[in-house]
C-alpha cells in the first residue's frame, strides 16, 4: 500500500502566506490554501477531497505542486498548451492548394464553386486532415499560403469551352 501524500511541514512564512490566501478573492488561491492547510493538519487527500467537495486527484495535484514549487503554486498558471502543432504543415498546405486548383466536381461534389466548408470536407476526404476542420482554419491556412479567400475564388474555372469568353464579357 502506498504511503499517504502530505505536504512538507510549513515554515512560518509559508503558514502566514497560506493563512492570508484563505481570504483571497481568487477562488483558485483560496481552494489551494484550504487544501494545503488540511494536508498540514494530517488529513489524507481522499478525506480533504470529501470535505472540500473536489476530486482526490485535484488534492494530490495541489500537494505535488506545493512540494515542488512552494508558494508559487498558489498563483494560477497559464492554461495554454505548452506546444501547438499546426494542422496544416507545409506539405498539407501544398496539398490544400492543389485541391483548390481543381474543380470540386473532381471530388464528386455537386457544385463547381469552392466554399470554405466544402474545402474542409474535401480535405478530410482526401486525408489532408485527420478530422473535419473549421472554415476559420481553412481561411487561416489560405492566408499562410499568401492567398486571400477572395483570390482563391478566382482560381475557379468551368468545363464550358466558352467560359473565358463569357467571363471576360461579364456573362458568366
N, C-alpha and C positions, 0 to 999 in steps of 0.2 A: 504494500500500500504506500502511495506517495505521501510525503510529509506535507502538512498544510502550508499554504503560501501566506506569508506575512510580510509587512514592510519592516525595514530595519528600524531600530529604536530612533525615535525622533529627537533631534537636538533641540535646544531651547529656541533657536532661531526658526527651525522648521515647525516646531509646535506653535509658535506665535503666528507664523505665516498661514498655517493651516487653520488656526482658530479665526484669524481675520477673514480668511477665504469663506468661512461659513456664512458670513454676512455679505458676500459678494452679490451684486445684482445679476451677474452672469450665472445662469443655471449650470453651465458646464463646470465652472470652477467650484461652485457650491457643492455639486454632487461628488466631484472628485475629493473634495475636502472631507465630506461625510464618510466616504469610503476609506480614506486614509486614517481618519481618527478611529473608526470602528476596527480597522485592522491593527492599529496601535494598541487598542484595548484587548486584543487577543481573539477577536471574532474571526471565524473561518469565512472564506469567500462565499460559500453557499448560504451561510447564515446572514452575512451582510446583504447579499442579493435579495434574500427573502424579506429582510427588514426594510430595505430601500425600494423594493419593487422593481428591480432590474435583473438582468441576466447575470449568472455567476461568471460567465466569460468576460463580461464588462468589468466586473470587480477584479478578476485576475489580470486583465489588461492594464487597469489603473495601477495595481500593485507593482506589476513588472515595469511599467513606465516610471513610477516613482523610484523604484530601486535602481533603475539605470540612468534616469535623467535628473532626479532630485526634484526640486520645486518647479523646474521648468515644465513639468508635466501638467501643471495647473493652468497653463495657457493653451488655448486651442491651437492646433497646428493646421496647416493648410490641408484642405480636403482634395486638392487637385491631385491627379495621378502623378507619380514620380516620373514616368516615361510615357510618351504617347507616340505611337507609330501611325503615320498616315495610312488610310485605307488605300489611297491612290499613290503608290510609289511611282517612280519614273516609268517603269515598264508598263504599269497599269494605265498611267496617263496616256501613253502612246497607243495602247490598245483601245482606250476610250476615243481618242482622236480618230483612229482607223474605223471604228464602228460608226462614228458620226459622219464620216465622209462617204458612207454608203446610205442607200435608201432604207427606211425602216421595213419596207416590203421584202428586202433581202432576208430579214429575220422573221418572216411570216406575220408581219403586223398589217392591219387593215388600213393604215394611213401612210401617206408619203411625207408627212411633216413630223419632224422630231419635236418632242416636248421633253422637258427635264424628267418628268415621270416616266415617259417611255424609255429614255436613255438609261434611267436607273433599272428598269425592268430588264432591258436587253443586257446590261452589264451583269446582272445576276444570272440570266440565262446562259450567257457566253462564258461564265466563270471568271469574269474580271473581278468581281467582288464575291465574297462568301455569303453575303446576306443582302437583302434589299436595302439600299441606302436612301437617304432623304434627297429631295431635289436640291436642297441647300448644299449638300455635299457634292453633288454633281456640278452645281454652279461654281463652287469654290475650286473644284478640280479643273474646270474650264478656265478659270481665272489664272490658275497656276500654269496652264498651258499658254497663257497670254492671249486667250480668246474670250471675249465677252459673249454672253449668250446671244445677243442681237447679231453679232458677227457669225456665230455658229449657224444661225438660221439661213444665212446666205450660202452655205455650203450645199443646201438642198437643191437637187435637180429633179427633173421629171423625165420619165421614159419617153414622153412625147417628143417626136423629132422636131416639131416646130416650137419647142419650149423656149429656146434662146431668142427667137424672133418675137414671140409673144411677150416675153418678159421685157425685152428692150422697148417694145411699143407700149407696154403697160397693160396688156390684156390679161396676162396670166394671173 
